[in-house]
Amino acid sequence: MIQKPKGTYDLLPSETQKYRALENHLFKLLENYGYGEIRTPIFEHSNVFHRDSEFSDMVLKETYNFKDKGNRDLTLRPEGTAGVIRSYVEEKLYAKEEITKLYYLGPNFRYERPQKGRYRQFYQFGIEAVGAKSPSLDAEVVNLSYKIITSLGLKQVKIKINTLGDIESRKKYNDTLITYFTPFKEQLCDNCQQRLNNNPMRILDCKIDNKKDFVKKAPKPKDYLTPEAAKYFSDVLRYLNAMDVIYEVDDSLVRGLDYYGHTVFEVEASIKGFGAHNILGGGGHYEKLISEFGGPNLSGVGVAFGMERLMQAIEAEKIQLPAEKQFDFYLLYFDEKTKIAALKILSELRDLGYKGDINHLDKKFSNQLKRALRFNPKYLIIIGEEELNNNTYTVKDVKTEEQVTIDYEQLLKKLGNK
Ligand code: AMP
């Protein structure tokens, strides 16, 4: 038997139905905010992700890289933002609108150690508001993230927010961290020893080192903000307050990717038994990314949610997503002649938008009936010799067990409006 690759999963119809309900919910919310869907390739030229400025583990160690037959270096996307910004610049979207509002949904690939809530292929739903540096735009994306969790009814999920400041603040802060961590170098994990010089902020985010006391006591970004960066952050918070968004300022929050500046935030679940991977989504403001792709010197702000973790939270909080539509009817027949009549009405009713089916395997009536009931149809439509001769249908309401023999017009009335 051939098995699926490690870290991947199959979604069967009962699961896809729940994901579809979640996706529809998210799409509707985003469209209301004036965001449009973008679809970018699942693989990109490797340098879309492997950029000189990017030192995250995700990019350096976890990407699936390959060469195609033309000897091009390609990478399966590990995250959504870089591809969206590549497209934003390539399609010159900045020339069309001052602020471009996009959302995306699709699979990403990371070669990580699979665990509950962590896969090698996983789906992300993300938002990017690109083209402007504005505290109220940052606040809008945080607000949207808040609406995603509250509109789904998630209660044990909160937004944590922080600022990394502008380039000047981050330079001052990074230098301070290098000075602070250098005496502890031997106590850092191998990865963090390397991070010490090129991106010391990542040490604070390291899953191994961030438990160590000297890391917890490290200086915080807030003490190194320029007055402009401090004002930017207080404006973001003021706008969030105006929109009644509930959040928690976490001054030790820094985000995994290297392109963030100013606002960063995470959506964290604190549901009992949820497991170690409790960050449902994360995002922030980026300043250099657009120019790195050869575009103008513009900013953007975005967030990405892991769909599997969002679904895990929905299930852990026992939230009911809209259920799949019930079968309107199931057709039953007796022989070849009645089967032909049944297929005809099946096709007509489906054309009219009713959901129904038939058993194709010419089983005995009692067998057809038994299997039909597994689909939980509202009505059974039975076509026998007599119905065939009289152009009628015997319709049984499965719940009330009430049975009538009626003509086509009456049948449509019974099935209700579509
Ligand atoms: P990131 O791009 O690392 O900031 O991740 C954003 C969100 O994507 C996380 O909060 C998770 O919900 C989800 N995510 C990231 N990596 C994985 C993974 N390997 N498996 C499942 N979900 C993931």
Residues whose N, C-alpha, C, O or C-beta is under 5 A from the ligand:
A	BS01	AMP	E79 R110 E112 G117 R118 Y119 F122 I279 L280 G281 G282 A304 F305 G306 R309
